[in-house]
Amino acid sequence: MVPPVPLIDFQNVTVQRGDRVVLDGVTLSIAQGEHIAILGPNGSGKSTLIKLISRELYPRLKPEPWSLRILGRDRWHLFDLRNHLGLVSNDWMQMCTRDYSGYEIVLSGFFGSVGIWPNHEVTPEMERKAREVMDLLEIGHLADRNTNEMSSGEARRILIGRALVHDPQALVLDEPTTSLDLHATHELREMLRKLAAGGISIIMVTHHLPDIIPEMRRVALFRAGRVYCDGPKDQVLQAGPLSALFGLPVEVLNRAGYYHVL
């Protein structure tokens, strides 16, 4: 049997922004159905990696062989790519926190827009799917409330709903608990566990260990634009690698499948 192509496959990828190299020869492959956390300090290149996946940025051309493929393809129409990868980022949070209702924001995921515009042809199937996703995420009560009147946790869940209307193969999250309080953080993690159990891949970029839900069995550490360490979570999330990554001595505690640093 021929093994399935990787969901994401980066080989020797470099990204330069201005005079600064922000990703330097990164090689990273993520299988379909896999859950993985990308962990690193601020400035390590994590968010640039997300922008590469979403095609907001492109690698620097260089003489050495390199490749960047998603589901075996190196070229995608952005609208088609959204059908496979649902993106939730802080940039999108800022764009979507406006005077549109939660339902409109979720529905607008079909069009790659923020809100519904007069030229959009909304079908009954789209409406049904938007309601279905909101019920799955237990946010139906937010349908008629404007996102600029929601808490950060509520708005984040609406944005996840927007990313899920296409039934993507993977949900890609950039620092998902930023600005969330303890209760909202707990709710978000439980939601992600539910989605992971339902078969959608979770790719999470974070600098906060407790964001890594138990279903994530693999962690890649990024430092200074490079993959510093990549492997099984119980081997990577140890005092030695994390102390070197963050530049200070730490102790690691595993409590009920969640990791914490002391």
N, C-alpha and C positions, 0 to 999 in steps of 0.2 A: 504494500500500500504506500502510495506517495504521501509523505507528511504534508499537512497544510502549510501554506506560506505564512510567514510571520505577520502579525498585525502591523507591526512597525519594525523596520530594519534599517538602522543607521550604520554605515561603515565608513570610518575615518572622515567624519563630517566636521568641518570648521566653519565658524561664523564670525565675521568681523563687522563691528559697528563703529564707524569712524576709523580712528587709528587703533582701536582696542580689539583684540581677539577675545571674544566672550565664550566661545566653545572651541576647543582645540583638539582636533583629531578624535572626536567622540565616536565610539563603536558601541551600539546598544541594540539588542533585538528583543522584542516583546511578542510572545506567542498569542494567538487568538485565544480568548477565554482566560488569559492570565491576569492576575491582580498584582500590581506593583506600586511601590512608593519610591519616589525620587526625592532623596533627602539631602539637604545641604544648607550652609549658612547663606545669608544675603550676599548677592554678588557672585555666587558660584556657577551661574549659568542655567539654573533650573527653569526660570521663566522663559529664557531664550529657547530652551528645548521645546516648551509648549508652543511657542510661536513658529518653530520649525514644523512641528506636527500639523498645526493648523494652516500652514503655508502663508503666514504673515511675514515670515522671513525666509530667505533662501541661503544655502551654503555658499561660501566663497569658492570660486573656481581655483583649482590648484593643480600642479602637474601630477601629484600622486593620485592613484586610483581612489575614488570615493563613490558612495552611492547613498541615496535616501529613498527608501521605498515604503509605501503603505499598501498592505495587502498585495504585495508583489509588483505594484506599479510605481513608476517614478514620476508620472504626470497625472494630475487630477484636475478636473474642473471643480472649482471650490464648492459649487452648489451640490455636486455629486458627493464630494468628500463629507459634507455635513450629514449625509444619510448613513455614514459608517461611524463617524466620530462625533459625539456630542461634547461640546466645549463649554466649560463653566470657569470663567476667569473674573478677576476683579475689574478688568477693563469692561467686560460685558455687564457686570453689576452696575457700574456707573452709568453706562448707556441705557440700561433698562429700568433704572429707578427714576421713573417719570410719571406724568399724569395719564398713564394707561392702566387699565384694570389688569389684575392678575391673569384673568382669562385671555385678554388680548395679547399679553406678553407670551403666554404659553402657545397660543395659536400662531403667533408671528414666527415661531420657529420653522414653520413650513415654508416661509418666504425668505428667511435669512435677514429679516428686518427687525426693527424695534417698533412694535405696534402694527396694527392693520391699516393699510392705506387704501384709498378709493379704487386703485387699479387691481387690487388683490381679489382673486376669485376664490372665495372660501366655500368649500364643498361640505355637504352634510357629513361625509366621512371624516374630513378634517375636524369638524366640530365634535363629532363623536370621540375621535382619538384624543383631542385636547381634554375633554371631560374625563375620559378614561385614565389618562396620565395623572390628572389632578386628583382623582379618587385614589389611585395607586399610592401617590405621595401624601395623601391625607391633607390636601390643601384646597379641597372644594369650597370651603368656607371663605377662601380668599379671592374667589372668582370675580366678585364685583368691587373689590377694594383696590384703589390705585396703589401702584407699587411705591410711590413716594410717600405714602401714608403707612407703609408696613415697617415692621422691625427688620433689622438686618437678617435675622434668621428666617423670617417669612419670605423676604425678597430672594434670599439665596435658594430656598426651596422652589419658588416660582421659576427662577432661572434654570434650575435642574429640570423642571418640567418642560421648559422651552427646549432644552437640549435632548429630551427623550421622545419627542413626538414622532421622530422618524424611526423609532426602534433601532437606534445605532448599536453597533457591535461593542463599542467602548464608550465610557464616560471619562473625559479628561478634565481633571480638576486642578486648578492653580491656587494654592493656599486657601483651601475651602473654608477654614474656620476664622479667617481674618475678620475682626470686628464683632464676632459673635460672643455672647455671654455664655456662662456654663450650661444653662438649660438648653439654649439653642444649639450649642456645640454637641451636647448629648443627643438631641433629636436628629441632627444631621448625621452623626455617626451611625445611629440606628437605621436611618433611611438608607445609607450607603451599604450597610450590611444586608439589608433587604434586597437591594438591587443586585449586589454581588451573588447572593443566593439564587436570584432569578436568572443568572446566566450572563449578565452584562459584565464585560471587563471593566475594572476600575484602575485608571492610571492617575496617580495623585502626586503632585509636586507639593512639598511642604518643608518647613524647617522645624516642625513641632512633632515630636515623637508620638504623643497620644492620638494624633490624627490617624495613625496607621492602624486600621481596623484589623481584627484577628484574621480575616479572610485573606489578607495580603501576606503571602508567604515569601515574597522576594523584595529586597530593598537594594537600591543602587545609591551609593553616596557620591555626590558631586563636590569637587573642590577645585577652585580656580579654573573652571571651564573644562575640567576633565573628569572622567569616571575614576574615582579614587578606589572604590570597592563595590563589588556587585555580587550578590549571592543570596542564600537562604537567610531569612530574617533572623533566626536564632543565632546565626553565626556573625552576621553583619552588625546587629545591634548589641554590641559588646563594648565594655569600657575602653578597650584599647583603640579600636577604629574610631569611635565617637570622640574620644579625647583628642586624637590627632586631627579629626575633621574640624572640630570647633575651637581647637587651640586652648583648651583648658581641661583640667582633670575632672572626670565625671564618673559617677556610679550609675548603673542601670538596674532598674527594677521592673520585673514583669508581673503585672497584676491582672489576672483574669484575661490574659491575651493581649493586654495593652501595655506598651512599654513607656517608662518614665525615666527621666534623668534626675539624679540627686546631686 
